[in-house]
């Protein structure tokens, strides 16, 4: 197992290098002069622009710029925000718990609804529950999260006045307040992932139900609930876990729209604000952190898959 983990970690090295190259290229793809964007809208002389270019290393060859930038990143120096003049890493660290709270809530909804609906749909095949779960999965995949968010705000905020449509409350300060503020954005973000989980779970459970060992377990007189939750679901989860791991990147990208729509001060809203302010160092830092989180999530998924399936060789 340790050898397998070490090999997977070594395979991450070229992937991480490609991630840093792609992130660094954001500066090169920006329209206009990065030095002018760094100085803002103020009118400056060419001498001042040259001085800023020298400070940022923009007057050097691109490989040298990349090497200096990567060295600063490895030291934890992401630069300073153009808008607030704060360290980029501190700005991201302040917004990260907000996005994590939203992401965890949305992921919990995706897993709970997806697994439950998928199992029920497979066990009660061709029943009304199966039809309802199938319709839910189709709507969940078809409806964009921003449109679903608008519908939720209209129904539960404007019409029923049950839940707030904006704002953020930390779960550590007020759990009930956090639940009320996270309900709508988390549901809007996690519904599509729940629909995908439901379809994958239903397909996997139906496949496992046809296996001989399930017939043997029923022949031994085991209760149907034990057959489903112990013998069937354990083996059906293997492909579902892979899909769930890949959904992390989908949820992270979805926070950009959902946080902006529900006025949640997380990394997604920070990204949108920084793009409009041409705060390219913050955008660069956020993109790098998100890319690294996706790469590490895929690593954890691979390791978890190997743990769940003993047939995988740790070589």
C-alpha positions in Angstrom: 0.0 0.0 0.0 2.8 2.4 0.9 4.5 1.7 -2.4 1.3 2.4 -4.3 0.8 5.7 -2.5 4.4 6.7 -3.1 4.1 5.9 -6.8 0.9 7.9 -7.1 2.5 10.9 -5.4 5.5 10.8 -7.8 3.0 10.8 -10.7 1.6 14.0 -9.3 4.8 15.9 -9.9 4.5 16.4 -13.6 0.7 17.1 -13.2 1.4 19.9 -10.6 4.1 21.4 -12.9 1.6 21.6 -15.8 -0.9 23.2 -13.4 1.6 25.9 -12.4 2.5 26.5 -16.0 -1.2 26.9 -17.0 -1.8 29.2 -14.0 1.2 31.4 -14.8 0.1 31.7 -18.4 -3.0 33.6 -17.1 -0.8 36.8 -16.9 0.4 36.3 -20.5 -3.2 35.9 -21.7 -4.5 39.0 -20.1 -5.3 41.8 -22.5 -3.3 45.0 -22.0 -0.3 45.7 -19.9 -0.1 43.8 -16.6 2.0 46.6 -15.1 -0.7 49.1 -15.9 -3.3 46.8 -14.4 -1.2 46.6 -11.3 -1.1 50.4 -11.0 -4.8 50.7 -11.6 -6.6 53.5 -13.5 -4.1 56.2 -12.5 -2.1 57.9 -15.2 1.6 57.2 -14.8 4.7 57.8 -16.8 6.6 55.3 -18.9 9.4 55.4 -16.3 7.0 54.3 -13.5 5.7 51.6 -15.7 9.2 50.3 -16.4 9.9 50.3 -12.7 6.8 48.3 -11.9 7.6 45.8 -14.7 11.1 45.4 -13.2 9.6 44.8 -9.7 7.2 42.2 -11.1 9.9 40.7 -13.2 7.9 41.4 -16.4 11.0 42.7 -18.2 12.7 39.3 -18.1 12.4 36.3 -20.4 9.2 34.3 -19.9 11.0 31.1 -18.5 12.8 33.3 -16.0 9.5 35.0 -15.0 8.0 31.5 -14.5 10.9 30.3 -12.4 10.9 33.4 -10.1 7.1 33.2 -9.8 7.2 29.4 -8.9 9.9 30.0 -6.4 7.8 32.7 -4.6 4.8 30.3 -4.7 6.8 27.6 -3.0 7.7 30.0 -0.3 4.1 31.0 0.2 4.3 34.4 -1.5 1.4 34.8 -3.9 2.0 38.5 -4.2 -0.3 41.4 -3.0 -3.8 42.2 -4.2 -4.0 45.2 -6.5 -7.3 46.3 -5.1 -6.8 45.9 -1.3 -3.0 45.7 -1.1 -3.3 42.7 1.2 -1.3 39.5 0.7 -3.1 37.3 -1.8 -2.7 34.2 0.4 -4.3 36.0 3.4 -7.2 37.1 1.2 -7.8 33.5 -0.1 -7.4 32.1 3.4 -10.2 34.4 4.7 -12.6 33.4 1.9 -11.7 29.7 1.9 -13.8 28.6 4.9 -16.9 30.2 3.4 -16.5 28.2 0.2 -15.7 25.0 2.1 -18.9 25.4 4.2 -21.0 25.8 1.0 -19.1 22.9 -0.8 -19.5 20.5 2.1 -23.2 21.3 2.4 -23.8 20.8 -1.3 -21.8 17.6 -1.4 -23.7 16.2 1.6 -27.0 16.9 -0.3 -25.6 15.3 -3.5 -24.5 12.2 -1.6 -27.6 11.8 0.6 -30.2 12.4 -2.1 -28.2 10.6 -4.9 -27.5 7.4 -3.0 -30.9 7.1 -1.3 -32.9 7.8 -4.5 -30.6 5.5 -6.6 -30.9 2.6 -4.2 -34.7 3.0 -3.9 -35.1 3.4 -7.6 -33.1 0.2 -8.3 -34.8 -1.9 -5.6 -38.3 -0.8 -6.7 -37.7 -0.9 -10.4 -40.5 0.3 -12.6 -42.5 1.6 -9.6 -43.7 5.1 -9.0 -40.6 5.7 -6.8 -38.4 4.7 -9.8 -40.3 7.0 -12.1 -40.1 9.9 -9.7 -36.4 9.4 -9.1 -35.8 9.2 -12.9 -37.7 12.4 -13.5 -35.7 14.1 -10.7 -32.4 13.0 -12.3 -33.4 14.3 -15.7 -34.5 17.6 -14.3 -31.4 17.9 -12.1 -29.1 17.4 -15.0 -31.1 19.6 -17.4 -31.7 22.6 -15.1 -28.6 24.9 -14.7 -27.8 25.8 -11.1 -28.3 29.5 -11.6 -31.9 28.9 -12.9 -32.6 26.6 -10.1 -31.3 29.2 -7.7 -33.7 31.8 -9.1 -36.6 29.4 -8.7 -35.6 28.7 -5.1 -35.3 32.3 -4.2 -38.7 33.1 -5.8 -40.4 30.1 -4.0 -38.8 30.1 -0.5 -37.8 33.7 -0.1 -40.3 35.9 -2.0 -43.4 33.7 -1.9 -43.1 31.7 1.4 -40.6 33.9 3.2 -39.0 30.9 4.9 -35.3 31.2 4.1 -33.0 34.2 3.4 -31.8 34.7 -0.1 -28.4 36.2 0.7 -25.7 36.4 3.4 -23.5 34.1 5.2 -23.3 32.8 8.8 -20.5 30.5 10.0 -21.6 27.1 11.3 -19.3 27.5 14.3 -21.0 30.7 15.4 -24.7 29.9 14.8 -25.4 26.4 13.5 -29.1 27.0 12.9 -28.5 30.4 11.2 -25.8 28.7 9.0 -28.3 26.0 8.1 -30.9 28.6 7.1 -28.5 30.6 5.0 -26.9 27.5 3.3 -30.1 25.7 2.5 -30.9 27.4 -0.8 -27.4 27.8 -2.2 -26.3 24.3 -1.2 -29.4 22.8 -2.8 -29.0 24.8 -6.0 -25.3 23.7 -6.2 -25.8 20.1 -5.2 -28.9 19.1 -7.1 -27.1 18.4 -10.4 -24.5 16.3 -8.6 -27.3 14.4 -6.8 -29.0 13.6 -10.1 -25.7 12.2 -11.5 -25.2 10.2 -8.3 -28.7 8.8 -8.5 -28.3 7.6 -12.1 -24.9 6.1 -11.4 -26.1 4.4 -8.2 -29.2 3.0 -9.8 -27.2 1.5 -12.7 -24.6 0.0 -10.3 -27.2 -1.5 -7.9 -29.2 -3.0 -10.7 -26.0 -4.7 -12.0 -25.0 -6.0 -8.6 -28.6 -7.3 -7.9 -28.2 -9.7 -10.8 -25.0 -11.3 -9.3 -25.0 -14.9 -7.9 -23.8 -13.9 -4.5 -26.9 -11.7 -4.0 -29.1 -14.7 -4.9 -27.1 -16.8 -2.4 -27.5 -14.2 0.4 -31.3 -14.2 -0.1 -31.4 -18.0 -0.2 -29.7 -18.1 3.2 -32.7 -16.2 4.6 -31.0 -12.8 5.2 -33.3 -9.8 5.5 -33.7 -7.8 2.4 -32.4 -4.7 4.1 -29.2 -6.4 5.1 -28.8 -7.9 1.6 -29.2 -4.4 0.1 -27.1 -2.3 2.5 -24.3 -4.9 3.2 -23.9 -7.1 0.2 -25.3 -5.0 -2.7 -24.4 -1.4 -1.8 -20.9 -2.2 -0.7 -20.0 -3.5 -4.2 -22.1 -1.1 -6.1 -20.3 1.9 -4.5 -17.1 1.3 -6.4 -18.0 3.1 -9.6 -20.1 5.6 -7.7 -17.1 6.7 -5.6 -15.2 7.5 -8.8 -18.0 9.7 -10.0 -18.3 11.4 -6.6 -14.6 12.2 -6.7 -14.9 13.8 -10.1 -17.8 15.9 -8.9 -15.6 17.9 -6.6 -14.3 20.0 -9.5 -17.9 20.5 -10.7 -19.0 21.8 -7.3 -15.9 24.1 -7.0 -16.6 25.6 -10.4 -20.3 26.0 -9.5 -19.5 28.1 -6.5 -18.6 31.0 -8.8 -22.2 31.4 -9.9 -23.9 30.4 -6.8 -21.9 32.6 -4.4 -22.4 35.6 -6.7 -26.2 34.9 -6.9 -26.7 34.4 -3.1 -24.1 37.1 -2.1 -21.9 34.6 -0.3 -18.4 36.1 0.4 -16.4 33.0 -0.7 -13.7 32.3 -3.2 -16.1 32.1 -6.1 -17.4 35.6 -5.5 -13.9 36.8 -4.9 -12.9 35.4 -8.3 -15.7 37.3 -10.1 -14.9 40.6 -8.2 -11.1 40.2 -9.0 -11.8 39.6 -12.7 -13.8 42.8 -12.9 -11.1 44.7 -11.0 -8.4 43.2 -13.1 -6.7 42.0 -9.9 -4.8 39.3 -11.8 -2.7 38.2 -8.9 -5.8 37.2 -6.8 -7.3 35.5 -9.9 -4.0 33.6 -10.4 -3.9 32.6 -6.7 -7.5 31.4 -6.7 -7.1 29.4 -9.9 -3.9 27.8 -8.6 -5.5 26.8 -5.3 -8.6 25.4 -7.0 -6.5 23.4 -9.5 -4.4 22.0 -6.7 -7.5 21.0 -4.7 -8.9 19.1 -7.8 -5.6 17.3 -8.3 -5.4 16.2 -4.7 -9.1 15.2 -4.7 -8.4 12.9 -7.6 -5.5 11.4 -5.7 -7.7 10.7 -2.7 -10.3 9.2 -4.9 -7.8 6.8 -6.5 -6.5 5.8 -3.1 -10.0 5.3 -1.7 -11.0 3.2 -4.8 -8.0 1.0 -4.1 -9.0 0.6 -0.5 -12.6 -0.3 -1.3 -11.7 -2.8 -4.1 -9.2 -5.5 -2.8 -8.8 -6.8 -6.4 -6.7 -3.7 -7.2 -3.0 -4.6 -6.9 -0.8 -2.1 -5.0 2.0 -2.1 -7.5 
